């Protein structure tokens, strides 16, 4: 972030530092969310269960890629798991998650 504490330096960036994220999250003029997308290949861990059990960042939302993964012959003809959702599906999911 800029030394003035503005957000212009983070607009359009994919990744932020922890400090930048916390600063934006704490800024009441900016609606922002932490999204926990924890996912593990190992059956010994379950990202959703760990999110629900906590601890977690207060107000953090959980995102499960398998809930929105591309499915069906037109989007995923080989029926592979965990495939990137379509742009529309991802956009819709984020809108629905954050408008409460």
C-alpha positions in Angstrom: 0.0 0.0 0.0 1.1 3.6 -0.4 2.5 5.4 2.5 -0.7 7.4 2.7 -2.7 4.2 3.4 -4.7 4.4 0.2 -5.8 1.4 -1.8 -4.8 2.6 -5.3 -1.6 0.5 -5.1 -3.6 -2.7 -4.7 -6.4 -2.2 -7.2 -6.2 -4.9 -9.9 -3.5 -6.9 -8.1 -4.0 -10.6 -7.6 -2.0 -11.0 -4.4 -1.7 -8.7 -1.4 0.6 -8.9 1.6 -0.9 -9.9 4.9 -0.4 -6.3 6.1 -2.2 -4.9 3.0 -5.1 -7.3 3.4 -5.5 -6.5 7.1 -5.4 -2.8 6.4 -8.1 -3.0 3.7 -10.2 -5.3 5.9 -10.0 -2.8 8.8 -10.9 0.1 6.6 -14.7 0.7 7.1 -14.9 2.6 3.8 -14.0 -0.5 1.9 -16.2 -3.7 1.8 -13.8 -6.5 1.9 -13.7 -10.2 2.9 -11.2 -12.9 3.8 -12.0 -16.1 1.9 -10.7 -19.4 3.2 -10.2 -21.8 0.3 -8.3 -24.4 2.1 -8.3 -27.8 0.3 -6.3 -30.9 0.9 -5.6 -33.9 -1.3 -5.0 -36.0 1.8 -8.1 -37.6 3.2 -6.7 -37.0 6.7 -7.6 -33.3 6.5 -10.8 -31.5 5.5 -10.7 -27.8 4.8 -14.4 -27.2 5.4 -14.3 -29.1 8.8 -11.2 -27.1 9.8 -12.8 -23.8 8.8 -16.0 -24.7 10.8 -14.0 -25.9 13.8 -11.8 -22.8 13.8 -9.9 -20.8 14.8 -10.3 -18.5 11.8 -10.3 -14.9 11.0 -13.6 -13.3 12.3 -16.0 -12.9 9.4 -14.0 -15.1 7.0 -16.0 -16.9 4.4 -15.4 -20.5 3.2 -15.0 -21.3 -0.5 -15.0 -25.0 -1.6 -13.7 -25.4 -5.2 -15.7 -28.7 -5.5 -18.9 -26.8 -5.0 -18.4 -24.7 -8.1 -15.9 -26.9 -10.1 -16.8 -27.3 -13.8 -19.0 -30.3 -14.2 -20.8 -31.8 -17.2 -19.7 -33.0 -20.6 -19.6 -29.5 -22.1 -17.3 -28.0 -19.4 -15.4 -31.0 -18.2 -15.6 -33.8 -20.9 -13.1 -36.0 -19.0 -15.1 -35.6 -15.8 -12.0 -34.7 -13.8 -12.4 -33.4 -10.2 -11.6 -29.9 -9.0 -11.6 -28.3 -12.4 -11.6 -24.5 -12.6 -15.2 -23.1 -12.7 -16.3 -21.0 -15.6 -15.9 -17.2 -15.2 -19.6 -16.8 -14.9 -19.9 -19.5 -12.2 -17.0 -18.1 -10.2 -18.4 -14.6 -10.4 -21.8 -15.7 -9.4 -20.5 -17.7 -6.4 -18.4 -14.8 -5.1 -21.4 -12.4 -5.5 -23.7 -14.8 -3.6 -21.1 -15.4 -0.9 -20.5 -11.7 -0.2 -24.0 -10.2 -0.5 -25.6 -11.0 2.8 
